[in-house]
Amino acid sequence: MVNQICIAGLVQGLAEACNFAMRAGIDTDKVLGVISGGAAGSWQMQNRWKTMVEDKFEFGFAVDWMRKDLRICLEEARRNGAALPVTALVDQFYRQVQQQGGGRWDTSSLLRNLTEKD
């Protein structure tokens, strides 16, 4: 559960960073390639930013599975009194991905919530 809580917020942050860079006209290959090796680096950053900006979400851990896991986390948090506001918010963002038909897309598809509003 702890892992999924961490991943949920991290992937949303990465989606927002990719969206910002693309809309600002920043060379995503350069900026994301550089920062993935620094303080912002993570497995998700190193392995998913490129496919995210290429709008490819056919691999990895499915959104449907992530929502199941986040539901378990949120239920346990209600029982133990832990506050999980970011996790609850990202769970709703994953719900939006499911509503777009993306239940089997990988979790990096959160970017679709930001780019599909055009």
N, CA, C and O atoms as CSV, one atom per row, in Angstrom:
chain,resi,resn,atom,element,x,y,z
A,1,MET,N,N,0.819,-1.188,0.000
A,1,MET,CA,C,0.000,0.000,0.000
A,1,MET,C,C,0.865,1.255,0.000
A,1,MET,O,O,0.566,2.225,-0.697
A,2,VAL,N,N,1.931,1.230,0.779
A,2,VAL,CA,C,2.816,2.391,0.848
A,2,VAL,C,C,3.410,2.690,-0.529
A,2,VAL,O,O,3.504,3.850,-0.927
A,3,ASN,N,N,3.808,1.649,-1.250
A,3,ASN,CA,C,4.357,1.831,-2.593
A,3,ASN,C,C,3.339,2.506,-3.511
A,3,ASN,O,O,3.680,3.455,-4.218
A,4,GLN,N,N,2.106,2.033,-3.509
A,4,GLN,CA,C,1.093,2.581,-4.404
A,4,GLN,C,C,0.772,4.039,-4.069
A,4,GLN,O,O,0.516,4.844,-4.965
A,5,ILE,N,N,0.786,4.372,-2.786
A,5,ILE,CA,C,0.568,5.765,-2.380
A,5,ILE,C,C,1.671,6.641,-2.977
A,5,ILE,O,O,1.396,7.708,-3.524
A,6,CYS,N,N,2.916,6.183,-2.868
A,6,CYS,CA,C,4.040,6.952,-3.423
A,6,CYS,C,C,3.928,7.084,-4.932
A,6,CYS,O,O,4.105,8.174,-5.476
A,7,ILE,N,N,3.636,5.988,-5.607
A,7,ILE,CA,C,3.574,5.999,-7.067
A,7,ILE,C,C,2.459,6.905,-7.575
A,7,ILE,O,O,2.644,7.618,-8.561
A,8,ALA,N,N,1.310,6.884,-6.915
A,8,ALA,CA,C,0.170,7.682,-7.378
A,8,ALA,C,C,0.535,9.162,-7.487
A,8,ALA,O,O,0.299,9.789,-8.520
A,9,GLY,N,N,1.102,9.708,-6.436
A,9,GLY,CA,C,1.471,11.120,-6.459
A,9,GLY,C,C,2.600,11.402,-7.429
A,9,GLY,O,O,2.612,12.435,-8.099
A,10,LEU,N,N,3.541,10.491,-7.500
A,10,LEU,CA,C,4.694,10.670,-8.377
A,10,LEU,C,C,4.280,10.697,-9.849
A,10,LEU,O,O,4.742,11.549,-10.609
A,11,VAL,N,N,3.424,9.782,-10.246
A,11,VAL,CA,C,3.015,9.727,-11.649
A,11,VAL,C,C,2.173,10.950,-12.013
A,11,VAL,O,O,2.280,11.461,-13.128
A,12,GLN,N,N,1.344,11.422,-11.092
A,12,GLN,CA,C,0.579,12.640,-11.378
A,12,GLN,C,C,1.520,13.831,-11.560
A,12,GLN,O,O,1.327,14.643,-12.465
A,13,GLY,N,N,2.529,13.934,-10.709
A,13,GLY,CA,C,3.510,15.009,-10.849
A,13,GLY,C,C,4.249,14.922,-12.175
A,13,GLY,O,O,4.481,15.944,-12.823
A,14,LEU,N,N,4.618,13.726,-12.582
A,14,LEU,CA,C,5.302,13.532,-13.852
A,14,LEU,C,C,4.388,13.913,-15.020
A,14,LEU,O,O,4.833,14.535,-15.985
A,15,ALA,N,N,3.112,13.536,-14.927
A,15,ALA,CA,C,2.159,13.898,-15.981
A,15,ALA,C,C,2.047,15.417,-16.100
A,15,ALA,O,O,2.036,15.960,-17.205
A,16,GLU,N,N,1.965,16.095,-14.961
A,16,GLU,CA,C,1.865,17.547,-14.985
A,16,GLU,C,C,3.129,18.182,-15.552
A,16,GLU,O,O,3.048,19.153,-16.303
A,17,ALA,N,N,4.291,17.647,-15.202
A,17,ALA,CA,C,5.557,18.180,-15.715
A,17,ALA,C,C,5.648,17.991,-17.230
A,17,ALA,O,O,6.054,18.907,-17.945
A,18,CYS,N,N,5.274,16.813,-17.720
A,18,CYS,CA,C,5.290,16.565,-19.166
A,18,CYS,C,C,4.343,17.516,-19.886
A,18,CYS,O,O,4.702,18.109,-20.903
A,19,ASN,N,N,3.143,17.658,-19.359
A,19,ASN,CA,C,2.159,18.541,-19.972
A,19,ASN,C,C,2.667,19.981,-19.996
A,19,ASN,O,O,2.551,20.663,-21.014
A,20,PHE,N,N,3.224,20.443,-18.892
A,20,PHE,CA,C,3.763,21.794,-18.813
A,20,PHE,C,C,4.868,21.996,-19.851
A,20,PHE,O,O,4.862,22.984,-20.585
A,21,ALA,N,N,5.803,21.068,-19.908
A,21,ALA,CA,C,6.922,21.186,-20.847
A,21,ALA,C,C,6.427,21.230,-22.292
A,21,ALA,O,O,6.902,22.038,-23.090
A,22,MET,N,N,5.477,20.364,-22.623
A,22,MET,CA,C,4.967,20.329,-23.995
A,22,MET,C,C,4.248,21.626,-24.344
A,22,MET,O,O,4.448,22.170,-25.430
A,23,ARG,N,N,3.416,22.126,-23.439
A,23,ARG,CA,C,2.660,23.352,-23.710
A,23,ARG,C,C,3.558,24.582,-23.750
A,23,ARG,O,O,3.255,25.553,-24.444
A,24,ALA,N,N,4.661,24.543,-23.009
A,24,ALA,CA,C,5.600,25.663,-22.991
A,24,ALA,C,C,6.559,25.628,-24.178
A,24,ALA,O,O,7.349,26.553,-24.373
A,25,GLY,N,N,6.486,24.557,-24.968
A,25,GLY,CA,C,7.363,24.439,-26.122
A,25,GLY,C,C,8.792,24.062,-25.768
A,25,GLY,O,O,9.718,24.271,-26.552
A,26,ILE,N,N,8.956,23.503,-24.581
A,26,ILE,CA,C,10.278,23.079,-24.118
A,26,ILE,C,C,10.634,21.758,-24.795
A,26,ILE,O,O,9.765,20.909,-24.997
A,27,ASP,N,N,11.882,21.585,-25.140
A,27,ASP,CA,C,12.358,20.329,-25.727
A,27,ASP,C,C,12.282,19.256,-24.635
A,27,ASP,O,O,13.146,19.187,-23.761
A,28,THR,N,N,11.246,18.426,-24.696
A,28,THR,CA,C,11.031,17.426,-23.642
A,28,THR,C,C,12.168,16.426,-23.565
A,28,THR,O,O,12.526,15.983,-22.473
A,29,ASP,N,N,12.745,16.061,-24.706
A,29,ASP,CA,C,13.867,15.120,-24.681
A,29,ASP,C,C,15.015,15.669,-23.849
A,29,ASP,O,O,15.615,14.954,-23.047
A,30,LYS,N,N,15.310,16.939,-24.048
A,30,LYS,CA,C,16.423,17.536,-23.310
A,30,LYS,C,C,16.101,17.700,-21.834
A,30,LYS,O,O,16.837,17.203,-20.981
A,31,VAL,N,N,15.009,18.391,-21.522
A,31,VAL,CA,C,14.745,18.725,-20.125
A,31,VAL,C,C,14.418,17.491,-19.293
A,31,VAL,O,O,14.951,17.331,-18.195
A,32,LEU,N,N,13.562,16.626,-19.793
A,32,LEU,CA,C,13.196,15.443,-19.014
A,32,LEU,C,C,14.342,14.444,-18.955
A,32,LEU,O,O,14.518,13.750,-17.953
A,33,GLY,N,N,15.113,14.373,-20.018
A,33,GLY,CA,C,16.301,13.518,-19.998
A,33,GLY,C,C,17.295,13.954,-18.941
A,33,GLY,O,O,17.886,13.119,-18.256
A,34,VAL,N,N,17.483,15.257,-18.805
A,34,VAL,CA,C,18.426,15.792,-17.817
A,34,VAL,C,C,17.897,15.629,-16.393
A,34,VAL,O,O,18.612,15.140,-15.519
A,35,ILE,N,N,16.650,16.036,-16.158
A,35,ILE,CA,C,16.167,16.013,-14.770
A,35,ILE,C,C,15.893,14.600,-14.261
A,35,ILE,O,O,15.819,14.382,-13.052
A,36,SER,N,N,15.743,13.646,-15.168
A,36,SER,CA,C,15.497,12.273,-14.705
A,36,SER,C,C,16.696,11.701,-13.956
A,36,SER,O,O,16.551,10.731,-13.212
A,37,GLY,N,N,17.865,12.281,-14.138
A,37,GLY,CA,C,19.061,11.833,-13.421
A,37,GLY,C,C,19.346,12.639,-12.166
A,37,GLY,O,O,20.338,12.387,-11.482
A,38,GLY,N,N,18.486,13.611,-11.852
A,38,GLY,CA,C,18.715,14.458,-10.688
A,38,GLY,C,C,17.719,14.202,-9.573
A,38,GLY,O,O,17.211,13.091,-9.419
A,39,ALA,N,N,17.450,15.225,-8.809
A,39,ALA,CA,C,16.579,15.114,-7.634
A,39,ALA,C,C,15.159,14.679,-7.998
A,39,ALA,O,O,14.488,14.037,-7.190
A,40,ALA,N,N,14.697,15.017,-9.193
A,40,ALA,CA,C,13.354,14.617,-9.625
A,40,ALA,C,C,13.325,13.183,-10.151
A,40,ALA,O,O,12.259,12.666,-10.486
A,41,GLY,N,N,14.466,12.554,-10.223
A,41,GLY,CA,C,14.566,11.228,-10.803
A,41,GLY,C,C,13.826,10.156,-10.032
A,41,GLY,O,O,13.714,10.202,-8.807
A,42,SER,N,N,13.330,9.199,-10.774
A,42,SER,CA,C,12.650,8.033,-10.211
A,42,SER,C,C,12.577,6.981,-11.313
A,42,SER,O,O,12.892,7.264,-12.469
A,43,TRP,N,N,12.168,5.787,-10.959
A,43,TRP,CA,C,11.976,4.762,-11.979
A,43,TRP,C,C,10.953,5.244,-12.997
A,43,TRP,O,O,11.156,5.093,-14.201
A,44,GLN,N,N,9.864,5.817,-12.524
A,44,GLN,CA,C,8.823,6.309,-13.425
A,44,GLN,C,C,9.376,7.366,-14.373
A,44,GLN,O,O,9.109,7.331,-15.574
A,45,MET,N,N,10.146,8.302,-13.831
A,45,MET,CA,C,10.729,9.363,-14.656
A,45,MET,C,C,11.657,8.765,-15.712
A,45,MET,O,O,11.576,9.128,-16.885
A,46,GLN,N,N,12.515,7.874,-15.312
A,46,GLN,CA,C,13.493,7.310,-16.237
A,46,GLN,C,C,12.870,6.394,-17.285
A,46,GLN,O,O,13.381,6.295,-18.400
A,47,ASN,N,N,11.780,5.728,-16.940
A,47,ASN,CA,C,11.215,4.722,-17.827
A,47,ASN,C,C,9.908,5.097,-18.516
A,47,ASN,O,O,9.473,4.392,-19.426
A,48,ARG,N,N,9.277,6.187,-18.103
A,48,ARG,CA,C,7.966,6.493,-18.679
A,48,ARG,C,C,7.836,7.868,-19.330
A,48,ARG,O,O,6.918,8.059,-20.128
A,49,TRP,N,N,8.702,8.832,-19.034
A,49,TRP,CA,C,8.472,10.165,-19.601
A,49,TRP,C,C,8.429,10.130,-21.121
A,49,TRP,O,O,7.593,10.797,-21.731
A,50,LYS,N,N,9.315,9.364,-21.737
A,50,LYS,CA,C,9.382,9.348,-23.207
A,50,LYS,C,C,8.100,8.763,-23.801
A,50,LYS,O,O,7.549,9.317,-24.752
A,51,THR,N,N,7.634,7.670,-23.258
A,51,THR,CA,C,6.400,7.075,-23.785
A,51,THR,C,C,5.193,7.957,-23.469
A,51,THR,O,O,4.224,7.987,-24.228
A,52,MET,N,N,5.256,8.663,-22.366
A,52,MET,CA,C,4.156,9.567,-22.018
A,52,MET,C,C,4.027,10.675,-23.064
A,52,MET,O,O,2.932,10.925,-23.568
A,53,VAL,N,N,5.129,11.335,-23.391
A,53,VAL,CA,C,5.048,12.433,-24.363
A,53,VAL,C,C,4.766,11.918,-25.772
A,53,VAL,O,O,4.330,12.682,-26.633
A,54,GLU,N,N,5.012,10.625,-26.015
A,54,GLU,CA,C,4.669,10.003,-27.303
A,54,GLU,C,C,3.239,9.458,-27.299
A,54,GLU,O,O,2.792,8.874,-28.287
A,55,ASP,N,N,2.519,9.651,-26.180
A,55,ASP,CA,C,1.125,9.214,-26.043
A,55,ASP,C,C,0.982,7.699,-26.214
A,55,ASP,O,O,0.064,7.221,-26.880
A,56,LYS,N,N,1.911,6.954,-25.597
A,56,LYS,CA,C,1.902,5.491,-25.648
A,56,LYS,C,C,1.691,4.952,-24.241
A,56,LYS,O,O,2.478,5.229,-23.336
A,57,PHE,N,N,0.622,4.182,-24.062
A,57,PHE,CA,C,0.265,3.682,-22.740
A,57,PHE,C,C,-0.127,2.207,-22.765
A,57,PHE,O,O,-0.983,1.783,-21.989
A,58,GLU,N,N,0.489,1.425,-23.646
A,58,GLU,CA,C,0.091,0.030,-23.853
A,58,GLU,C,C,0.857,-0.975,-23.007
A,58,GLU,O,O,0.802,-2.170,-23.299
A,59,PHE,N,N,1.553,-0.554,-21.993
A,59,PHE,CA,C,2.367,-1.495,-21.214
A,59,PHE,C,C,2.361,-1.049,-19.765
A,59,PHE,O,O,1.852,0.022,-19.436
A,60,GLY,N,N,2.917,-1.858,-18.920
A,60,GLY,CA,C,3.008,-1.474,-17.511
A,60,GLY,C,C,1.791,-1.879,-16.709
A,60,GLY,O,O,0.966,-2.679,-17.151
A,61,PHE,N,N,1.700,-1.317,-15.538
A,61,PHE,CA,C,0.664,-1.641,-14.561
A,61,PHE,C,C,-0.627,-0.913,-14.929
A,61,PHE,O,O,-0.638,0.314,-15.028
A,62,ALA,N,N,-1.709,-1.655,-15.132
A,62,ALA,CA,C,-2.964,-1.096,-15.630
A,62,ALA,C,C,-3.663,-0.195,-14.618
A,62,ALA,O,O,-3.571,-0.398,-13.408
A,63,VAL,N,N,-4.356,0.794,-15.140
A,63,VAL,CA,C,-5.138,1.732,-14.332
A,63,VAL,C,C,-6.166,0.977,-13.488
A,63,VAL,O,O,-6.352,1.306,-12.317
A,64,ASP,N,N,-6.835,-0.024,-14.056
A,64,ASP,CA,C,-7.824,-0.797,-13.289
A,64,ASP,C,C,-7.186,-1.413,-12.042
A,64,ASP,O,O,-7.791,-1.413,-10.970
A,65,TRP,N,N,-5.981,-1.930,-12.180
A,65,TRP,CA,C,-5.288,-2.541,-11.043
A,65,TRP,C,C,-4.887,-1.479,-10.016
A,65,TRP,O,O,-4.976,-1.699,-8.809
A,66,MET,N,N,-4.444,-0.327,-10.518
A,66,MET,CA,C,-4.052,0.748,-9.612
A,66,MET,C,C,-5.249,1.232,-8.808
A,66,MET,O,O,-5.130,1.478,-7.607
A,67,ARG,N,N,-6.391,1.369,-9.452
A,67,ARG,CA,C,-7.588,1.815,-8.715
A,67,ARG,C,C,-7.988,0.792,-7.660
A,67,ARG,O,O,-8.425,1.168,-6.572
A,68,LYS,N,N,-7.844,-0.495,-7.963
A,68,LYS,CA,C,-8.132,-1.522,-6.959
A,68,LYS,C,C,-7.203,-1.338,-5.761
A,68,LYS,O,O,-7.646,-1.364,-4.613
A,69,ASP,N,N,-5.916,-1.153,-6.037
A,69,ASP,CA,C,-4.940,-0.979,-4.963
A,69,ASP,C,C,-5.189,0.301,-4.173
A,69,ASP,O,O,-5.094,0.304,-2.946
A,70,LEU,N,N,-5.505,1.383,-4.870
A,70,LEU,CA,C,-5.759,2.642,-4.157
A,70,LEU,C,C,-7.025,2.558,-3.312
A,70,LEU,O,O,-7.106,3.169,-2.246
A,71,ARG,N,N,-8.007,1.805,-3.785
A,71,ARG,CA,C,-9.219,1.591,-2.989
A,71,ARG,C,C,-8.865,0.893,-1.666
A,71,ARG,O,O,-9.375,1.257,-0.606
A,72,ILE,N,N,-7.990,-0.107,-1.744
A,72,ILE,CA,C,-7.535,-0.800,-0.535
A,72,ILE,C,C,-6.809,0.178,0.395
A,72,ILE,O,O,-7.037,0.178,1.605
A,73,CYS,N,N,-5.943,1.002,-0.173
A,73,CYS,CA,C,-5.211,2.005,0.624
A,73,CYS,C,C,-6.174,2.968,1.311
A,73,CYS,O,O,-6.054,3.237,2.507
A,74,LEU,N,N,-7.122,3.478,0.548
A,74,LEU,CA,C,-8.052,4.464,1.096
A,74,LEU,C,C,-8.965,3.854,2.162
A,74,LEU,O,O,-9.307,4.515,3.143
A,75,GLU,N,N,-9.356,2.600,1.966
A,75,GLU,CA,C,-10.160,1.910,2.989
A,75,GLU,C,C,-9.363,1.729,4.277
A,75,GLU,O,O,-9.886,1.949,5.369
A,76,GLU,N,N,-8.100,1.327,4.150
A,76,GLU,CA,C,-7.254,1.165,5.338
A,76,GLU,C,C,-7.011,2.509,6.009
A,76,GLU,O,O,-6.985,2.590,7.238
A,77,ALA,N,N,-6.835,3.545,5.235
A,77,ALA,CA,C,-6.623,4.886,5.804
A,77,ALA,C,C,-7.840,5.343,6.599
A,77,ALA,O,O,-7.703,5.978,7.645
A,78,ARG,N,N,-9.020,5.022,6.106
A,78,ARG,CA,C,-10.232,5.354,6.875
A,78,ARG,C,C,-10.244,4.612,8.204
A,78,ARG,O,O,-10.653,5.159,9.228
A,79,ARG,N,N,-9.787,3.346,8.179
A,79,ARG,CA,C,-9.745,2.558,9.418
A,79,ARG,C,C,-8.690,3.065,10.391
A,79,ARG,O,O,-8.937,3.146,11.594
A,80,ASN,N,N,-7.497,3.412,9.864
A,80,ASN,CA,C,-6.410,3.759,10.779
A,80,ASN,C,C,-6.243,5.261,11.014
A,80,ASN,O,O,-5.381,5.676,11.789
A,81,GLY,N,N,-7.061,6.072,10.348
A,81,GLY,CA,C,-7.029,7.510,10.574
A,81,GLY,C,C,-5.964,8.266,9.803
A,81,GLY,O,O,-5.760,9.454,10.053
A,82,ALA,N,N,-5.270,7.606,8.860
A,82,ALA,CA,C,-4.241,8.291,8.065
A,82,ALA,C,C,-4.903,9.198,7.026
A,82,ALA,O,O,-5.868,8.804,6.371
A,83,ALA,N,N,-4.385,10.392,6.887
A,83,ALA,CA,C,-4.876,11.321,5.875
A,83,ALA,C,C,-4.155,11.039,4.555
A,83,ALA,O,O,-2.925,11.030,4.503
A,84,LEU,N,N,-4.915,10.814,3.509
A,84,LEU,CA,C,-4.349,10.556,2.181
A,84,LEU,C,C,-5.016,11.456,1.135
A,84,LEU,O,O,-5.623,10.947,0.192
A,85,PRO,N,N,-4.918,12.770,1.280
A,85,PRO,CA,C,-5.622,13.652,0.348
A,85,PRO,C,C,-5.114,13.573,-1.084
A,85,PRO,O,O,-5.921,13.614,-2.013
A,86,VAL,N,N,-3.822,13.463,-1.293
A,86,VAL,CA,C,-3.284,13.381,-2.651
A,86,VAL,C,C,-3.665,12.044,-3.280
A,86,VAL,O,O,-4.037,11.991,-4.452
A,87,THR,N,N,-3.573,10.979,-2.513
A,87,THR,CA,C,-3.940,9.656,-3.020
A,87,THR,C,C,-5.404,9.632,-3.439
A,87,THR,O,O,-5.735,9.087,-4.492
A,88,ALA,N,N,-6.282,10.213,-2.630
A,88,ALA,CA,C,-7.708,10.262,-2.972
A,88,ALA,C,C,-7.940,11.066,-4.247
A,88,ALA,O,O,-8.761,10.688,-5.083
A,89,LEU,N,N,-7.226,12.163,-4.395
A,89,LEU,CA,C,-7.365,12.990,-5.590
A,89,LEU,C,C,-6.875,12.243,-6.830
A,89,LEU,O,O,-7.547,12.237,-7.861
A,90,VAL,N,N,-5.704,11.613,-6.730
A,90,VAL,CA,C,-5.163,10.886,-7.881
A,90,VAL,C,C,-6.055,9.699,-8.231
A,90,VAL,O,O,-6.189,9.358,-9.406
A,91,ASP,N,N,-6.664,9.066,-7.237
A,91,ASP,CA,C,-7.607,7.990,-7.513
A,91,ASP,C,C,-8.736,8.493,-8.406
A,91,ASP,O,O,-9.171,7.788,-9.317
A,92,GLN,N,N,-9.209,9.704,-8.150
A,92,GLN,CA,C,-10.262,10.278,-8.991
A,92,GLN,C,C,-9.749,10.593,-10.396
A,92,GLN,O,O,-10.490,10.471,-11.372
A,93,PHE,N,N,-8.486,10.996,-10.499
A,93,PHE,CA,C,-7.899,11.215,-11.821
A,93,PHE,C,C,-7.830,9.893,-12.596
A,93,PHE,O,O,-8.065,9.863,-13.804
A,94,TYR,N,N,-7.506,8.805,-11.895
A,94,TYR,CA,C,-7.505,7.495,-12.558
A,94,TYR,C,C,-8.926,7.097,-12.967
A,94,TYR,O,O,-9.111,6.454,-14.000
A,95,ARG,N,N,-9.913,7.465,-12.181
A,95,ARG,CA,C,-11.311,7.208,-12.550
A,95,ARG,C,C,-11.620,7.905,-13.878
A,95,ARG,O,O,-12.304,7.341,-14.732
A,96,GLN,N,N,-11.121,9.118,-14.050
A,96,GLN,CA,C,-11.330,9.851,-15.301
A,96,GLN,C,C,-10.673,9.123,-16.482
A,96,GLN,O,O,-11.226,9.089,-17.582
A,97,VAL,N,N,-9.504,8.547,-16.247
A,97,VAL,CA,C,-8.842,7.769,-17.301
A,97,VAL,C,C,-9.721,6.568,-17.672
A,97,VAL,O,O,-9.897,6.262,-18.852
A,98,GLN,N,N,-10.263,5.899,-16.667
A,98,GLN,CA,C,-11.153,4.769,-16.948
A,98,GLN,C,C,-12.353,5.220,-17.782
A,98,GLN,O,O,-12.775,4.515,-18.699
A,99,GLN,N,N,-12.895,6.380,-17.469
A,99,GLN,CA,C,-14.049,6.892,-18.212
A,99,GLN,C,C,-13.707,7.214,-19.665
A,99,GLN,O,O,-14.598,7.281,-20.512
A,100,GLN,N,N,-12.425,7.414,-19.955
A,100,GLN,CA,C,-11.966,7.634,-21.326
A,100,GLN,C,C,-11.713,6.313,-22.043
A,100,GLN,O,O,-11.292,6.307,-23.199
A,101,GLY,N,N,-11.966,5.195,-21.367
A,101,GLY,CA,C,-11.714,3.882,-21.949
A,101,GLY,C,C,-10.324,3.363,-21.662
A,101,GLY,O,O,-9.867,2.422,-22.311
A,102,GLY,N,N,-9.635,3.969,-20.688
A,102,GLY,CA,C,-8.254,3.631,-20.416
A,102,GLY,C,C,-8.006,2.711,-19.241
A,102,GLY,O,O,-6.929,2.765,-18.649
A,103,GLY,N,N,-8.940,1.887,-18.888
A,103,GLY,CA,C,-8.756,0.990,-17.755
A,103,GLY,C,C,-7.571,0.046,-17.884
A,103,GLY,O,O,-6.964,-0.337,-16.884
A,104,ARG,N,N,-7.242,-0.328,-19.113
A,104,ARG,CA,C,-6.112,-1.234,-19.347
A,104,ARG,C,C,-4.838,-0.492,-19.748
A,104,ARG,O,O,-3.791,-1.117,-19.918
A,105,TRP,N,N,-4.915,0.851,-19.903
A,105,TRP,CA,C,-3.700,1.624,-20.150
A,105,TRP,C,C,-2.839,1.563,-18.901
A,105,TRP,O,O,-3.343,1.301,-17.809
A,106,ASP,N,N,-1.551,1.801,-19.054
A,106,ASP,CA,C,-0.694,1.802,-17.871
A,106,ASP,C,C,-0.892,3.095,-17.078
A,106,ASP,O,O,-1.488,4.057,-17.560
A,107,THR,N,N,-0.381,3.086,-15.869
A,107,THR,CA,C,-0.654,4.176,-14.924
A,107,THR,C,C,-0.112,5.529,-15.377
A,107,THR,O,O,-0.578,6.561,-14.895
A,108,SER,N,N,0.846,5.553,-16.278
A,108,SER,CA,C,1.358,6.835,-16.754
A,108,SER,C,C,0.350,7.573,-17.631
A,108,SER,O,O,0.585,8.719,-18.015
A,109,SER,N,N,-0.761,6.930,-17.948
A,109,SER,CA,C,-1.793,7.542,-18.786
A,109,SER,C,C,-2.508,8.704,-18.103
A,109,SER,O,O,-3.390,9.314,-18.707
A,110,LEU,N,N,-2.154,9.023,-16.874
A,110,LEU,CA,C,-2.706,10.212,-16.225
A,110,LEU,C,C,-2.504,11.451,-17.087
A,110,LEU,O,O,-3.274,12.406,-16.989
A,111,LEU,N,N,-1.491,11.444,-17.915
A,111,LEU,CA,C,-1.243,12.572,-18.818
A,111,LEU,C,C,-2.446,12.838,-19.715
A,111,LEU,O,O,-2.694,13.985,-20.086
A,112,ARG,N,N,-3.189,11.806,-20.066
A,112,ARG,CA,C,-4.360,11.969,-20.936
A,112,ARG,C,C,-5.392,12.924,-20.333
A,112,ARG,O,O,-6.081,13.627,-21.073
A,113,ASN,N,N,-5.511,12.961,-19.013
A,113,ASN,CA,C,-6.455,13.883,-18.381
A,113,ASN,C,C,-6.073,15.331,-18.656
A,113,ASN,O,O,-6.937,16.208,-18.673
A,114,LEU,N,N,-4.819,15.583,-18.864
A,114,LEU,CA,C,-4.334,16.952,-19.075
A,114,LEU,C,C,-4.301,17.329,-20.543
A,114,LEU,O,O,-4.500,18.495,-20.885
A,115,THR,N,N,-4.058,16.375,-21.407
A,115,THR,CA,C,-3.911,16.684,-22.833
A,115,THR,C,C,-5.205,16.532,-23.608
A,115,THR,O,O,-5.352,17.126,-24.676
A,116,GLU,N,N,-6.134,15.764,-23.106
A,116,GLU,CA,C,-7.399,15.521,-23.820
A,116,GLU,C,C,-8.372,16.685,-23.685
A,116,GLU,O,O,-9.438,16.652,-24.301
A,117,LYS,N,N,-8.049,17.702,-22.911
A,117,LYS,CA,C,-8.951,18.828,-22.708
A,117,LYS,C,C,-8.839,19.854,-23.836
A,117,LYS,O,O,-9.542,20.865,-23.828
A,118,ASP,N,N,-7.970,19.603,-24.792
A,118,ASP,CA,C,-7.770,20.554,-25.892
A,118,ASP,C,C,-8.972,20.557,-26.831
A,118,ASP,O,O,-8.984,21.295,-27.816
